[in-house]
Amino acid sequence: MKKILFLLVLVVLASCKKEEKKQVKKEVTKELKKENFPEELGRVFNSHGGLKTWRKAKILSFNKGEEAHTVDLHTRKTVINSPNYSLGFDGNEVWLDEEKNGDYKGNPEFYYNLYFYFYAMPFVLADDGIIYEKSNLITFKGVEYPGIKISYKSNIGASPDDNYIVYFNPKTYQMEWLAYTVTFTSKNPNDRYNIIRYNSWENVNGLILPKEITWYKKDDNGNPTETARAPTKFTLPLVSEAKLADSFFQKPVK
């Protein structure tokens, strides 16, 4: 009799666990339906900490070499400080500190948010004004990675003709590759994709963010083959729900 009762308890507990899993799945599906993005991309967001965690954060900062990047996640105001130059976006215009720009040879308007986009993947792919569609698979070392293509509605950002393709692990839904085009200079759409591997991550206040990224060469079918350069490493990551004063993002006054 005791054995029968014990078995009944196990059956009830197993049923409860199944119901809990179903309920959680329903809640996740319901939440994803409120958004504009595909369910598969929603699973990618969830595997990296979830959009709720991302949207609660106000400040993101990280170092790339000697550069310290700090971004207001809600306004996208930005400051990049280094020993030899500083630049940023104050919400209205991109600025460069002329008195320290001797070593800076790039274009501030192109550069100020370039590595923020690479670092904040995949969460920046939930921004407004995005169009989603399925992309072809890529293959690397026998693993096939499904892809989701991201394009932008007209007049969104400085380069609305840029395209991204995020490729994710089909088992874990973790992002592993990013293909992207660059149209900032030409202002014309193109199909010349660069590809980056994301294979080293860390938990930063609940968000799974990259420790390093590596550009790869591709074959004629767009599949990555071998590294094209040394990895770009990110250090001193910080995600905070505190807000910085607007003056932090303004051009220094001499």
N, C-alpha and C positions, 0 to 999 in steps of 0.2 A: 504494500500500500504506500509506504513511504517513498519507494522507488518511483511509483506512478506519479505521485504528487511532485516529486523532484523533476521528472521529465516534463510535466505540465508547466511547471515554473519556467523551465528552460525554453519551452515553446513560446510562452507568453513573452518572455524577455526578448527572444529573437524577433518576434512579431513587432514588438515595440521599437526595436532598433531599426527594422526595415521601414516602419512608418516614419521614424525620425529622419532617416536618410531621404525618404520620398518628400517629406515636408521641406527639408533643407534645399533639395533640388528644385522643388516648386518655387520656393522663395527666390533662389538665385535666378531661375528662368524668368520669373515675374519681374525681377529687378532689371534684368537685361532687356526685356521687352520695352521698358521705358526709354531705353537709349536707341540711338540711331545705328549703332554698329552691329555687325554680325555676332551671333552667339559664340562662334569659335574665338573671335577676338575678345569677347567678354571673358572667356575661360583663360585666355592669355593674361588679361589684366588681373584676374583672380589669382593666378599662379605667381604673380609678382607683388602681391599684397593687397590688391583690390582698389577700385576707384574711390571707395569711401575714404580709405586711408589717404590716398593721393589728394583728394579734394579738401580734406581737413588741413593738410599741410599748407603753410603760407610761405616759408622760405626754404630754398634748396641751395646748398653751396658745396663746392668740391674744388680740388686743386688738380690742374693739369700741368705737370712740371712746376715751374715757378709762378704760373698764373693761378690766382684765386678767383673763381667764378662764383658770383652770388646773384640769385634770381628770386624776385617776388613772383610766386607761382600764379597769383591771381591777376596781376597787371602785366607780367612779363618784363617789368623793369629789371635792368641788369647792370652789374658792375664787374669788370675784369681788372684786377690789380696785379701788377708784376713789378719787379725792381726797376724796370726801365721804361714802362709806359702804363697808362691806365686808359680804359675806354668804357663806354656804357650806353645804356638807353634809359632816358629819364621819363619815359612815357609819351614824349612828344618827338624827340629827335635823338639820333645817335651822336655821341660826342667822343672826342679824343683829346687827351691831355697833351697839348702841343709842347709843353716844356719837358716832357719825358718820352717823346715819340721817336727818339733817335734810332732805336732798334726795331721799331715797328714798320714793316714794309707792306702790310696787307691793306685790305679795305675794311674799315670798321663796320660799315653797314652790312657787309656780308658775314663778318667774323663774330660779331657780338653775341649772336645766339646759336652759332654753328654747333659748338660742342655741347651746349645745353640740350639741343635736340637729340644728339647722339646719346648723351648721358641719361636723359629722361625717358628714353624708350623703355617700354612701349606706351607709357601713359600719355605722351603728347599726341598719340594717335586717337585720342578721345576728344580732341579739341572741336570746336564748332566749325562748320563749313567744310566738312570732309565727306568725300564720296568713297564708298567701299565696294570692292568687287573681288571675286576669287581670282587667283593667279595660278600659273602653272607651278608644278612641283620643282624643287631642285634636289639634287642627290649629292651627298658627300659621304665617302667611305661606306657606301652601301645603305645609308639611311636616307629615306625620302622625307623631305620637309614640305608640308603644305604651306601655301602662301596666300596672303591677303593684300591686295593692292590698295593703296591710299592715294587719292588725288584730291584736289581742292577746287572749290567753287571759285569763279572769277572774283578778283579783287580781295582775295583772302591772303594777307601777308605780302611780303616784298617779292616773293617768287611763287605765284599761284600755279604755275605750270610745273613745279617740281612734283615728282612722283616718288612714292616709297612702296616697298614691298616687304612686309614683315613675314619671316618664315619661322615656324614654331615646331617644337618636338611633338610628334603626333601622340606620344604617350603621356608626357608631363604637361604639355601646353606651355612650356617655358620658351620664350623667344630665344632663338639661336643664331639667326642671320638677319641682316637688313640690307636690302638693295635700294639704291636711291639714284636719282638723276640730279644734275645741277643746271639751273637755267638762269641764275642771278645775272650773269654777265651778258649772255646772248638774248635773254628774254624770250627765247623760242623753245617750245617743247621738243624733247628728243627722247630717243630710246637707248641712250648710252648709259647703262647702269653700272655704278660702282657697287661693290659688295663687302660687307663687314661681318666678321664673326663675333658673336657674343657668347663666350664660353666660360666666363669667370664672373661670379656674382657675389654680393654680400647683402646682409640684412641691415638696413639703415632705418631705425625707428619704425619698423614694420613694412618698409618697402624694399623690394629686392632690386638693387641697382647694380650696374656693372662696375667691376674693379678694373677691367681693361677691355679694349676692343682691338681687333686686328683686321686690317684690310687684306683681301685675298685677290689673287688672279682668277680668271674664269676661262672656261673652254668655250667653244663655239655655241654650245647649247645653254650657256649661262650658268653652268654648274661650277662652284668654286673648286680650285685645283690645289694651289699652294699659296703660302703667305707672300704678300707683295712688299711688306715692310715690317719693321719691328712693331710690337704692340704699343698702343697708346694707353698709358696707365693713369688711373684716377685715384687720388688719395684725399685724406681728411674730409670724408663725406659728412654732411650734416643736413638733416631734415627737421624743421621746427614749425610749431604752430604759432610761434610768436611772430609779431609783425615788426618790420624795420621802418624807421621814419622815411618819408619821401626824400628828405635831404641826403640820405645815404646814397641815393642813385643819381644825384645831380653832379654835374661837372664841378670839380674842385675850383674854388674861388681863390685866386692868387692875391 
